[in-house]
Amino acid sequence: MAPKEPSRVIETTTEARQGESGPSVLALLMVSTGLAVLIMGVIWFVWFRV
């Protein structure tokens, strides 16, 4: 655990970098957003088809 001072937390370099998000997070976000748009488009097409 990082030592605490009265106004800040001191972390090592490794601890500070643990929250870094890599390209896999971006890919997951893009794929999930694309699938959501695709599903909504299919639902809209089926629901409002004349």
NUZA-646406 format. One record per residue: z, x, y of N, C-alpha, C, O, CB in turn; residue in three letters. Coordinates in steps of 0.05 Angstrom, whole numbers, plus 5000, padded with zeros to 4 digits. Glycine has a CB too. Layout:
<atoms>
ZXYZXYZXYZXYZXYALA;...
</atoms>
This chain:
<atoms>
500050174976500050005000500050185025501250395025502449815000MET;498650085045498450245070501050235085502350035088496150135087ALA;501750465096504150475113503750315139501550315150505050765120PRO;505750185148505450025173506950145196509250245193506549735168LYS;505750145218507050225243507549965258506549755250505250425260GLU;508949975280509649725294507149555302507349305302511149795319PRO;504949675309502749515319500149545303498149425310502249595348SER;500149705281497649745266498249825238500449915231495949955280ARG;496249795221496449865193494650115189492450125198495549635173VAL;495750315176494250565171493350565142494950535124496050825177ILE;490750585138489550595111488050855107487150985125487650345107GLU;487750925082486151155075483251075077482550845080486851255046THR;481451275076478551225079477651035056476050855061477051485078THR;478551085032477750925009478650635012477150445007478851034983THR;481150595021482150325025480650175047480149935045485150335032GLU;479850315068478450185090475650105082474649915093478350375113ALA;474450235063471650175055471449975032469249905024470250425047ARG;473649885022473549704999472349435005471249304987476349664988GLN;472349345029471149085036468249095044467148895052472648965059GLY;467049325041464249365048462449205029462649235005463449665048GLU;460749035041458948875024456249015022455149115041458548585035SER;455249024998452749164993450348974992450648734999452849314967GLY;448049074983445648904982445848674962444448474965443249074976PRO;447548694942447848484923448948224936448148004928449648564900SER;450648254955451748024969449547884985449347644986454148104987VAL;447948044998445647935014443647794995442747585002444248155030LEU;443047914973441247794954442347524943440847334941440647984930ALA;444847524937446147274927446047054949445446824942449047324919LEU;446547134973446446934995443646834999443246585003447447065021LEU;441647004998438846915002437946734978436646534983437047155004MET;438646814954437846654931439146374931437846174927438546794905VAL;441746364937443146114937442145934960441945694957446146154940SER;441646054983440545895005437745794999437145565005440446055031THR;436045954987433445874979433445644958431945454960431846104968GLY;435245664939435545454919436545194931435644984924437345544897LEU;438345214950439344974964437144844979436944594979441645054982ALA;435444994993433244885008431244754989430244534994431845095025VAL;430644884967428744784947429744524935428244324933428244984925LEU;432244514928433444274916433444044936432743814930436344324906ILE;434144104961434143894982431243794987430843554991435344005008MET;429343974986426543894989425543714967424243514972424744134991GLY;426343774942425543604919426943334921425643124917426343744892VAL;429443334928430843074931429642904953429242664950433843124937ILE;428943034976427742894998424942784990424342554996427443075023TRP;423442934976420742854967420942614948419442424950419243084954PHE;422842624929423142404909424242164923423341934917424942494886VAL;426242194940427541964953425741814972425841574973430042064967TRP;424141964988422541835008419541805000417941745017422741995034PHE;418941854975416241824966415341534968416941354960415841934938ARG;413041484978412141204981410441114957409540894956410541165007VAL;
</atoms>
